[in-house]
């Protein structure tokens, strides 16, 4: 059965809690990741002379599951959520079956879906 993570990146604050929870759960070194926050920064109005004004910049953070992610198989087999989902302060990461997550994605398309075959 295919499971996955649905990431509503509009709400991600870039706090890195998902990264820390994953590293602790999987005993990863500080420079190893199962999930990694990617930060995107760009100037909204490139023609503006007010480039120093912080309101003229857009910041977006996207948690990206990497190859080391196994959707916390040891946790989910016990009925627990993956560590990144459980500890996400913004509650922007959801875990579930792909069909269910795809249905949610269809209603609100500005999200990212990470799929993985388990079991």
C-alpha positions in Angstrom: 0.0 0.0 0.0 1.3 3.4 -0.9 1.7 6.0 1.9 2.9 9.5 1.7 3.3 13.0 3.1 1.3 15.9 2.0 3.1 19.2 2.7 1.1 22.4 2.8 4.1 24.7 2.4 2.1 27.9 2.7 2.1 27.3 6.4 5.7 26.2 6.9 7.7 28.7 8.9 11.1 27.1 8.3 11.5 26.2 12.0 13.4 23.0 11.2 11.6 21.0 13.9 10.8 18.3 11.3 14.5 18.0 10.5 15.5 17.7 14.2 12.7 15.2 14.9 13.8 13.0 12.0 17.4 13.1 13.0 16.6 12.2 16.6 14.2 9.4 15.5 16.7 7.8 13.1 19.9 8.7 15.0 21.3 10.7 12.1 24.3 12.9 12.3 23.8 16.7 12.4 24.7 16.9 8.7 22.4 14.0 7.6 18.8 14.4 6.8 15.6 12.3 6.2 13.7 15.6 5.6 15.3 18.9 4.8 13.8 22.5 4.7 14.5 24.2 1.4 14.3 28.0 1.6 13.3 30.1 -1.4 13.7 33.9 -1.2 13.0 36.4 -4.0 12.3 40.1 -4.4 8.6 40.7 -5.2 9.0 44.0 -7.1 12.3 44.0 -8.9 11.7 47.4 -10.3 11.4 49.0 -6.9 14.1 51.1 -5.4 13.0 49.9 -2.0 15.0 46.7 -2.2 16.0 47.1 1.5 12.3 47.2 2.6 11.6 43.7 4.1 8.0 43.9 2.8 9.4 43.7 -0.8 10.8 40.2 -0.3 9.0 36.8 -0.3 10.2 33.9 1.8 8.9 30.4 1.3 10.0 27.2 3.1 9.3 23.7 1.8 10.1 20.5 3.8 11.5 18.0 1.3 11.7 14.3 2.3 15.0 12.8 1.1 16.2 9.3 0.3 16.8 8.4 4.0 13.0 9.0 4.7 11.2 5.7 5.2 8.1 7.5 6.5 9.2 6.4 10.0 8.2 2.7 9.3 9.1 1.7 12.9 6.7 4.3 14.3 3.8 3.9 11.8 3.7 0.1 12.2 2.8 0.9 15.8 0.1 3.3 14.7 2.1 6.4 15.4 2.7 9.3 13.0 6.1 9.9 11.4 8.3 12.0 13.7 8.2 15.0 11.3 4.4 15.0 11.2 4.1 14.5 15.0 6.5 17.4 15.8 5.6 19.9 13.1 4.7 23.1 15.0 2.8 24.6 12.0 0.9 21.3 11.4 1.7 21.6 7.7 2.7 18.0 7.2 0.1 15.2 6.9 0.6 11.5 6.7 -1.7 8.9 5.1 -2.7 6.8 2.2 -2.0 8.3 -1.2 -5.6 8.2 -2.3 -6.7 10.1 0.7 -3.9 12.7 0.4 -4.5 13.1 -3.3 -8.2 13.9 -2.6 -7.0 16.6 -0.1 -4.5 17.9 -2.7 -7.3 18.2 -5.4 -9.2 20.5 -3.1 -6.2 22.7 -2.2 -3.6 22.4 -5.0 -0.8 24.6 -3.5 0.8 21.7 -1.7 3.5 19.1 -2.3 2.9 15.3 -2.2 5.7 12.9 -1.4 4.8 9.2 -2.1 6.6 6.1 -1.0 5.8 2.4 -1.4 5.8 0.7 2.1 5.3 -2.8 3.3 
